[in-house]
Every structure is written in C-alpha cells, then in structure tokens.
Amino acid sequence: MSSCCESKTFDGTSRAYRRALFAVIAINAIMFVVEISAGYLARSQALKADALDFGGDAATYAISLAVIGMSASVRAKASLFKAGSLALIALFILGSTLARIFADGAPETLTMSLIGAMALVANLVSVLILLRWRDGDSNVRSVWLCSRNDAIGNVGVIGAAGLVALTGSPWPDLVVAAVLAGLFLRSSWSITLQALGELKSGPRSDGHPVEAGR
C-alpha cells in the first residue's frame, strides 16, 4: 500500500512527496520567468495570468514544503494563507484584464501559442509528478488544485491564441484571462472551506479531539 494510503488523511510527511514538491517548485519558478516575459512581449493578458499563477504556485508550494510535519493547525492556517494569495492573484488578473479592454491591439498569437504549449508540457509533467498525492489534507490538496488549474489554463491560452488569430480580436485573450481568474477564485474557496473544517475538527488545548460541526 502506498504511503498516501497509510493514514486516513495524507499530511505530506513522505520523502518522495518532498522530492516531488522540490521538482514542481523548480518547474513553476522557471516557467514564471519565461511566461511573464512572453506575456509582456506578446501583450497577452492570458499569458500574464498564467505566469502569475506559476509564480504564485512556486511560492505556495514552498510554503507547503515548509509546513510539512507541523501541527494540523499550522498546516491549515498555511492553506488559508495560500487560498488568500490565490484570491488576490485572481482579483489582480480581473483588474488588469478590465484595464486591457480599453487598450488597442490584439496580442501576438505565435508567441501565445508557443509559450502556451511550453507551459502546458511543464504543467502536465507537474501533474504527473503529483498525481499519486492528489488527495490529502488542505495543504496537500492545495498543491494538486494549483497544478490542475495550471494545466487547464494552458489549454485555454492555446485556444485563445487560435481564436485571436482567426478573428483578429483581443476578446478571446481577455475572456480566457477572466475565466482563469474565476477558476482561481473557485479553488481558493475550496481550499478555504477544507482548511476551516480542519481547524474546527483539530485537537483542543486539552488534547481531546473536537468533533466537526454538521
């Protein structure tokens, strides 16, 4: 039986899981630099949105790695912090997308397509690395949700590039950016609910567990 099935809720205390996190942190950090640069060069909001997600993921994965082995309360609070960060990124993307509506010109589609494809490969590798740990406490699950969001986002960027090329309009790029922001907000809410549930059901100061409210 794998290490993620040895306890009721996997909390990340596995050497293999730590190695997996180190790998995806490196992948996300590299792709943040590549994609944010390409986003500005191509004037693509979708690329910028995806790049911010890469950067946010690299930072939150580092937090996930740091709190492994700590108390359930600390891990849940770290998850709440990550959920809040994800929500802030989503709001920033929405704001910058609204501002981009009033700018002229469509994004450069060749760069969007090439970088989007590169990012998709990077995220699929990350998803495969983390696949066996997709279930667990809020700290572990937040890592999986972020990686899944990235892969979905890359498919959206590539699709937006094709639609921009066909129509000559910036709207597909802006719509994808807005959809990505909505996906980030939904994941933030999901992580928040799970983390709050873990805090409520955590041990009391006297060491006895507190039953979660129905």
N, C-alpha and C positions, 0 to 999 in steps of 0.2 A: 504494500500500500504506500502511495506517495506521501511525502512529508506534509502536503497540504490537506491530507485527509486524516492525519493522526489526531487532530483535535477538532472540536466542534466548529470553531471559527479560527481559520489560519491567521496568525498575527504577524507574519513576516519573519519570524525567527528561524531562518534557514540560510545556510551558507550559499546554497545555489540561488536562492532568491536575492540575496545581497549582490552576488555577481551579476545577476540579470539586471538589477537596478543600476549598477555601475555602467553596464553596457548601454542601456537606454538613455541614461543621463548624457553620455558622450554623444550618442546619435542626435539627441534633441538639441544639445548645445551647438553642434556643428551646423545643423540644419537651420537653426535660428539665424546665425550669421549669414548663411547663404541666402535664405529666403527673404530676410528683411532688406538685404541689399538689392535683390532682384525686384522686390515689391516696389521700391522707390524708383528704380531704373525703368520699370515697365509701367509705373503709375497704376498699379493694381491693388485695390483695396482687399480683394480676396487673398492675394499673396501676403499682404501685410497682416491680415487677420490670422492666417495660418502660421505666419512667422511668430507672431506674438504668442500663439498657442504653444509653439515649440519652446520659446523662451520660458513661458510660464511653467510648462511641463518639466523642463530641466531643473528649475528652481524647486518646484513642489516635489519632484522625485528625490531631490537631495534632502528635503525635509523628511520625506517618508523614510529614507535610509537612516537619517539621524535618530528618529524616534523608535526604531525597531528595538524591541526588548524592554522598552519603558512601560510604565503602567498603562492600563486601558484608558484611563482618564487623560493622560498626556497624549496618547495616540489619537483619541477622539478630538481633543482640542486642536491638535495639529491638522486634523482633517477639516475642522471648521475654518481654520485659517486658510487652508488651501481652497476650500469652497468659496470663501470670501474673495480670494485673489482671482479665482476663475470668473466670478461675477463682475469684478472690476474690469477685467480684460474685456468681457462681453460688452459692458457699458461703454468702454473706450472705443471699441470697434463700431458700435452703433453710432456714437457721436461723430467719429471720423468719417463714417460712411455717409451720414446725413450731410456733412460738410462737403464731401466729394460730389454730391449731387449737383452742386452749384458750380463745379469746375467744368472746364471744357475738355473735350477729347476722350477717346476710348483708350483703354490700356493696350499695351503691346502684346499681342496674343502669342507670338512664338516663344517669348521668354516665359509667359504664363504657363504654356504647355510643357516646356522642357523642365522648368523648375518644379511645376506641379507633379510631373511624372517622377522626378528625382525624389521629391518629398514623399510621394506615395510608396515608393520602394523602401525608403527609410522607415516609414511608419509600419509597413507590412512586416518588415524584419522585427521591429519593436513588438508588434502584436504577437508574432510567433514566439518571440523570446518569453513574453509574459503570459502566454495562453494558459499554461497549467496553473497559474495563480490568479485567474480572473475572479475567483470567489474568495472572500475573506472578510476581515474587519474593514471598517471605513477607510483606514489608512491604506490597506492593500487594494481595496476596490476602487479608490480614487485614482490610483495609478493605472488600473485597467481602463477605467472610463476615459481618462485623458488620452490614452493611446488609441482607443477605439474612435474617439472624436477626431483625432488627427487623420486617421485613415479615411474616414467619411469626408472630412474637409478637403483632402487632396483630390478625391474623386470629383467633388464639387468644383474645385479650382480648374481642373482639366475640362470639365463640362462647360464652365463659364467661358473659358478661353475659346472653345469651339463656337459657342453662341455669339460671342463678341466678334469673332472672325466672320461669321455668317451675316450678322446684322449690322456691324459697324457701330453698334450702340454700346455704351458703358453699362447699361442697366443689368445685363446678366452678371457682371462682375460685382455690382453693388448688391444685387439680390442674394448672391451666394455669401457675400460677407455678412449680410444681415441674418441669413439662415444659420451661419456658423455661430454668430453671437447668440442666437436663440438656443442652439444646441448646447453651448457652454453654460448658459443660464439654467437650462434643464438639468444638466449634470451637476451643477453647483447645488441646486435644490435637493437632488437625490442624495448627494454626499452629506449635505447638512442634516437631512432627516435621519440618515443612518447614524451619523455621529451623535446627534442629540439623543437618539434611542440608546446608544451605547453609554452615554453619560448617565442617563436615567436608570439604566439597569446595572451600573457599576457597583462595586462594593462600597458600603458605608464606612465611616471612620472607625466603627467598632469591628470591622472585618466581616460582617454578615452581608450577604448579597441583598440588593434591593430589587424587588420584582418590578419589571417594567409595567407601566400602566397600560390598560387595554383601551 
